[in-house]
Structures are given as structure tokens and as C-alpha cells.
Amino acid sequence: MSRISHRNKYQFPQPFKRKGDKYYYFTFWKDDKRVYKTTHCTTKGDARAYIDQFMKAINFTSENLGDYCQKFYIWDTCPIVQRRIELGKNMSQYYVETQRARLEKFILPDKICKIPFRELKRGDLLDFRTRLRKDCSPSSVNRTFGVLKTILREAYFRGDIEHEITAGTGNISIKSKEKGIFTVEELQRMFDPIDHPWRNERARIAFLLMADTGMRTGEVLGLQWKHVDFENGIVRIERAWKRDGFGPTKSSKPRKTGMTNRLCSTLLSYMQDVLTCLDNHLVICWDNGTHLSPEVIAKYFKRAMEKMSIDKKSRNLSPHAFRHSIITHMRQANIDMDLLKANIGHSDLKTTDGYTHYEDSFIRKYADKWDEILSSN
């Protein structure tokens, strides 16, 4: 870091004139060297005002971007975290730790962090993003670049920099692959009570909950027996596992969803076979009652797909595909949209549209219907 100082630490350097020169000058120390600089001012008052502005700016630049970023995305010191908490907004510790990891892995080691904070330009950000693209996927570039942009927007909001240099930088365009879905036949075959691909009954139950209700992974991991109403065939979805603890659902609103006959009977049988069956016990848990992690769920899913000879990569399948599947098949069966929204927990039809992936045979029905209309006239 550059060391910038002047003789009197309580005030800025005083202007002086060189012999035969009409302009006022001043001196300051930088990296243990005396620097002479002209103010281009002919009056002492203007020269003092110039020196005052210059020294404030140059002292600011003694802090480079890396120095400024050090306090961010640490729970107790991050200005962004503290401000959101004061405003009553949610921010999980897992999210903060993830952003910090990106900051330390990709941003702090880069040469952009050696640039004096005050001298940072939009072009420096774009050059940094270009360097990122050589080693990272487009989605990873956007997430990492987003960390830096958030820090700089906070700096602008706090008045630490004069310009909003992130404006217009945008994100790299990503061609998202359409989410895959399971066929009805696959959904029937993979949950056969005897001949199924799941590693154990715990895994079969977990994914059956996803397949027959459209519950998200975190919602399944947060489900307790007291939320299962066998008498009315209803599951109450009131919370979800959020990496660093149980919290509200994605929409922050509890909802209810119906149970199929196979889900209801399977859950009832499973409840009678396990020791963790009290109201406050988790439905999906280890034998000691502790929760499973999303990573374990992902391993169960991968093994089952391999056993069924389903290429999950080429079909873009993940545990969330069960949610996409039930929404798609329900819509193709012309279910009432209000009923679907209530069970799935979507507040907007546009969201439901994003989960719908029509099969070719269904698309073909459009032309078949037109053929029918044409032939009837």
C-alpha cells in the first residue's frame, strides 16, 4: 500500500510559489519520496481549495479495491449484512459464506484488487469479467461478478465512491437448457413397493413425496409427522430446510397439498415401521432423528437414475424434476389452474408456465384438433 503523508498531520500542505512562477505549488510524500505538484492556481485561496480536494482524493486512493473488499461477506463486519438485518430482511449465514468463498477464490487474488479504490473504472470491471470467463462457466462468472458489483453498489450507496461504475455491465447471456421431466410410466415404475431403484425405504418415501405432491427438496426435509393429516389425506407444508437451519418455505407462506392413495398408504406403513414417528419427529431423517442433507438426497437420486438406466445429464434431470413433472402432467390433463396453484404454492400463473414442459404428443393434439374442425365443415 502506498504511504501518503505531509508534514503537518492536522492540516493539508500549504501552497507556495516558486521564483518566477505565477502558479502555487505544494509538496506531499508518497512512498517515502517528496512529490512536487502545481495547483494551476494563481491565488492562495484557490490553491488551498485545490490542495484540500486533491489530498482528500489521494488519501482515498491509498486504499485499493482488495483492502476495501476485506470486510465484506463476513457476518459480523459486512456492511451489506448489517444493513439488511437492520431493515428486517432475511439473509442466511450460508449465503454469506458462499459469497465470501467466491470473493476469496476469484476476486481478491485478481489484479483488479491492486487498483486504488478511487481510480477504479468500469473498464476495469469488464476486463476482470473477461479474465473470469477463461476459467469459469458463464453461470459462475455471473455469480462471481455479481459479488463484486454488489460490493461496489454498496460503496456508492454509502458515498465511498463518487460514481456507480457497475451501471450497464449486465450479465453474460446464458442459454438455459429446458428442465427435463419424467414420463408417467417412469413415475409409476420407480415407486413400485418391491421392484424400485431406491437405495432404501427412506429414499423411496422422500422422492415419492416430491413426485406425488410437487414438494421441493427442502420442504420434504423439513416435514414433520404432525404435518401429515392421514384422516383428511392432506400434507401441511409449513417450513423447509435451508442449509443453516429450518426456515419458512420459498414463498414464506405455508400451504396444503393433497396426498395420493399410494402416498398416503406408503407413509402410514412407513410410520408404523420406524421409531422416529412422534409428532415433532422428521418424516425423512436418519435413525437417530437428525435431518438428511441435500447432498445425501442428490446421491440417492443419482444412484436411482443409474439403476433405471436414465441419463439424467442429457435429459437435464434433478430432484426438482419431480416438481416439474407433476405440474406438466396435471396441466396436460386440464386440471383446474386454481387447484394446481393452491397445491403447488405458486402465486402467479407465469411461474407455473415456467414449470410446464409439453410433450410432443400433447403438442400434436393442437393440429389434431384443427384437423377435426376442418373435417367437420
Helices and strands as residue ranges (DSSP letters): E 4-5, E 16-17, E 24-30, E 33-38, H 44-60, H 65-69, H 79-86, H 93-102, I 103-107, G 111-114, G 117-119, H 122-135, H 138-158, H 184-189, H 201-213, H 217-221, G 225-227, E 228-229, E 234-237, E 240-241, E 246-247, E 255-258, H 261-273, H 294-307, H 321-332, H 337-344, H 349-354, H 360-375
